Amino acid sequence: MGSHFAELSVFLDRIGRLFIGFLASIGSLTLFSIKAIWAGITPPYYWKQILQQAVQIGYFSLPVVGMTALFTGMAMTLQCYAGFSEFTAENAIPSVVMIAMTRELGPVLAALMVAGRLGASMTAEIGTMKVTEQIDALTTLSVNSYKYLVFPRILTGTFLVPFLVLIDDIIGILGGYLVGVYYLNFNAANYIRNTLESMVTWDIVSGLIKGAVFGFVICLMGCYQGYFSKGGAEGVGRATTNSVVTSSIMILLLDGILTFALF
């Protein structure tokens, strides 16, 4: 009886430690985001840093986001045709591609690509500055590291990931059009008309809202993991992995929550 009670006590102790650690992480992340936003909204403003991050997040992410959207739209059109042709419902394919890209696939795929490309880079950059004491040097020079390093990334990510989502939607729908018209021999005019008829403004707007939330989460996690990394090169590598994994999980989790909230 005593051994069973001891095992139960150890098990509950582990669960409690995990739960307390989870709450501590949530609290630390919340305080980090509040400090970054509060520091950023007060002058002075580092416009050069904001512009540099806008180029990194927006411009250099276009190729990977565009390629992903193009082939996703193509593959989805082929898969829909394989299923819909059994019920002679091929005319619904343009509508399905349109709705799927704007509501779900566009925001999620764009965010995952940005998290893999940008989140890792962001964590590695800030983490290297942390372990080499460059952030401490900024503090010595009376430069607020939250304002200089964190806020420009969060700001540009929040506003530019929706732009990438919109590009993702357009290219994905274009990929479906190319396959439908030039491979499956759909009538081009009918395909475009069916696509436009199924276009709903709220579907596009809801996807952009998701993109803004995802962009905020990606940049916040990238900066947070890098800012608190330790242990030299090994610690930076571990923080980079944690950043990508955590961002990806949060994107999928928030996508489910936002889908229920917006629809």
C-alpha positions in Angstrom: 0.0 0.0 0.0 2.8 2.4 0.9 4.7 1.7 -2.4 1.5 2.4 -4.4 1.0 5.7 -2.5 4.7 6.7 -3.1 4.4 6.0 -6.9 1.1 8.0 -7.0 2.8 10.8 -5.1 5.8 10.9 -7.5 3.4 10.8 -10.5 1.3 13.7 -9.2 4.5 15.6 -8.4 5.7 15.3 -12.0 2.3 16.4 -13.3 2.3 19.4 -11.0 5.8 20.4 -12.0 4.9 20.2 -15.7 1.8 22.3 -15.1 3.6 24.9 -13.1 6.4 25.0 -15.7 3.8 25.5 -18.4 2.1 28.4 -16.5 5.5 29.9 -15.9 6.3 29.8 -19.6 3.0 31.4 -20.5 3.6 34.1 -18.0 7.2 34.8 -19.2 6.0 34.9 -22.8 3.2 37.3 -21.9 5.5 39.7 -20.0 8.0 39.5 -22.9 5.4 40.5 -25.5 4.1 43.3 -23.2 7.6 44.7 -22.7 8.3 44.6 -26.5 5.1 46.3 -27.5 5.3 48.9 -24.8 8.9 49.7 -25.7 8.0 49.9 -29.4 5.1 52.3 -29.2 7.1 54.9 -27.4 9.8 57.1 -29.2 12.4 56.9 -30.5 11.6 54.7 -33.4 14.1 52.7 -35.4 12.7 53.0 -38.9 15.8 51.5 -40.5 15.4 48.3 -38.5 11.7 48.2 -39.4 12.4 48.6 -43.1 15.1 45.9 -43.0 12.8 43.4 -41.3 10.0 44.3 -43.8 12.4 43.3 -46.7 13.4 40.1 -44.9 9.9 39.0 -43.9 8.0 40.3 -47.0 10.2 40.3 -50.0 12.5 37.3 -49.4 9.6 35.1 -48.3 7.8 35.5 -51.5 9.6 32.7 -53.5 9.0 29.9 -51.0 5.4 31.0 -50.3 4.6 31.4 -54.0 6.1 28.0 -54.9 4.2 26.3 -52.1 0.9 27.9 -53.1 1.3 27.1 -56.8 1.9 23.4 -56.3 -0.8 23.2 -53.6 -3.4 24.7 -55.9 -2.4 22.3 -58.7 -2.4 19.2 -56.5 -5.7 20.1 -54.9 -7.4 20.6 -58.3 -6.3 17.2 -59.4 -7.4 15.5 -56.2 -10.8 17.3 -56.3 -11.3 16.2 -59.9 -10.5 12.6 -59.0 -13.3 12.6 -56.4 -15.8 15.0 -58.0 -15.8 13.3 -61.4 -17.4 10.2 -59.9 -20.5 12.4 -59.1 -20.3 14.6 -62.2 -19.7 17.6 -60.0 -16.6 18.9 -61.8 -18.1 22.4 -61.9 -17.7 22.7 -58.1 -13.9 22.4 -58.3 -13.2 26.1 -58.9 -15.4 27.0 -55.9 -13.7 24.4 -53.6 -10.2 25.5 -54.6 -11.2 29.2 -54.0 -12.8 28.5 -50.6 -10.0 26.2 -49.4 -7.2 28.5 -50.3 -8.7 31.7 -48.9 -10.1 30.2 -45.6 -7.5 27.6 -44.7 -4.7 26.6 -46.9 -3.5 30.1 -47.8 -3.0 31.3 -44.2 -1.8 28.0 -42.8 0.7 27.2 -45.5 2.1 30.7 -45.8 2.5 30.9 -42.0 4.2 27.5 -41.8 6.7 28.4 -44.6 7.4 31.7 -42.9 7.9 29.9 -39.6 10.3 27.5 -41.1 12.3 30.1 -43.0 12.0 33.2 -40.8 11.4 31.9 -37.3 14.6 29.9 -37.4 16.6 32.7 -38.9 15.2 35.2 -36.3 16.0 32.9 -33.4 19.5 32.1 -34.6 20.3 35.8 -35.1 19.0 37.0 -31.7 20.3 33.9 -29.9 23.8 34.5 -31.3 23.7 38.1 -30.1 22.6 36.9 -26.7 25.3 34.3 -26.2 28.0 36.6 -27.5 26.8 39.3 -25.1 25.9 41.8 -27.9 22.5 42.4 -26.3 24.3 43.3 -23.1 26.4 45.7 -25.1 23.3 47.4 -26.5 22.1 47.9 -22.9 25.4 49.4 -22.0 25.0 51.8 -24.8 21.5 52.8 -23.4 19.7 51.1 -26.4 16.5 49.3 -25.4 17.0 45.8 -26.9 13.2 45.2 -26.9 12.7 48.3 -29.0 15.7 47.8 -31.3 15.5 44.0 -31.8 12.1 42.6 -30.9 9.5 45.2 -31.8 10.5 45.8 -35.4 10.2 42.0 -36.1 6.9 41.6 -34.4 5.5 44.7 -36.1 6.5 43.8 -39.6 5.5 40.2 -39.1 2.0 41.1 -38.0 1.4 43.4 -40.9 3.3 41.6 -43.7 2.3 38.0 -43.2 -1.3 38.9 -44.3 0.2 40.3 -47.4 2.0 37.0 -48.0 -1.3 35.2 -47.3 -3.0 37.2 -50.0 -0.3 36.4 -52.5 -0.6 32.8 -51.5 -4.3 32.8 -52.2 -3.8 34.3 -55.7 -1.1 32.0 -56.7 -2.9 28.9 -55.4 -6.0 29.8 -57.3 -3.9 30.4 -60.4 -2.3 27.0 -60.0 -5.8 25.4 -59.9 -6.7 27.4 -63.0 -3.7 26.2 -64.9 -4.3 22.5 -64.1 -8.0 22.8 -64.7 -7.9 24.6 -68.0 -4.7 23.2 -69.6 -4.6 19.7 -68.2 -8.2 18.8 -67.4 -9.6 20.7 -70.4 -12.0 22.9 -68.4 -13.5 25.9 -70.2 -11.5 28.9 -69.2 -14.4 31.3 -69.1 -16.5 28.9 -67.0 -13.7 28.2 -64.6 -13.1 31.9 -64.0 -16.9 32.6 -63.7 -17.3 29.8 -61.1 -14.3 31.1 -59.2 -15.6 34.7 -59.0 -19.2 33.5 -58.1 -17.8 31.6 -55.1 -15.7 34.5 -53.9 -16.9 35.9 -50.6 -15.2 39.0 -49.1 -15.4 37.6 -45.6 -13.5 34.4 -46.6 -10.6 36.6 -47.8 -10.7 38.9 -44.8 -10.8 36.0 -42.3 -7.8 34.5 -44.0 -6.0 37.8 -43.6 -7.0 38.0 -39.9 -5.5 34.6 -39.4 -2.3 35.7 -41.2 -1.9 38.7 -38.9 -2.3 36.4 -35.8 0.1 33.8 -37.2 2.7 36.5 -38.1 2.6 37.9 -34.6 3.0 34.4 -33.1 5.9 33.5 -35.4 7.9 36.6 -34.7 7.1 36.6 -31.0 8.3 33.0 -30.6 11.3 33.5 -32.7 12.4 36.6 -30.7 11.5 35.0 -27.4 13.4 31.8 -27.9 16.4 33.7 -29.2 16.4 36.3 -26.5 16.5 33.7 -23.7 18.8 31.2 -25.3 21.9 30.1 -23.4 24.6 27.5 -23.6 26.6 28.7 -26.6 26.2 27.3 -30.1 24.4 24.2 -28.8 21.9 26.4 -26.9 21.2 28.5 -30.0 20.6 25.4 -32.1 18.2 24.1 -29.4 16.4 27.4 -29.3 16.0 27.5 -33.1 14.5 24.0 -33.1 12.1 25.0 -30.3 11.1 28.2 -32.1 10.1 26.4 -35.3 8.3 23.5 -33.5 6.4 25.8 -31.1 5.4 28.2 -33.9 4.1 25.4 -36.1 2.1 23.9 -33.2 0.7 27.3 -32.3 -0.2 28.0 -35.9 -2.3 24.8 -36.2 -3.8 25.3 -32.7 -4.8 28.9 -33.4 -6.1 28.0 -36.8 -8.6 25.7 -35.2 -9.6 28.3 -32.6 -9.9 31.1 -35.2 -11.9 28.9 -37.6 -14.5 28.3 -34.9 -14.5 32.0 -33.9 -14.7 33.4 -37.5 -17.1 30.9 -39.0 
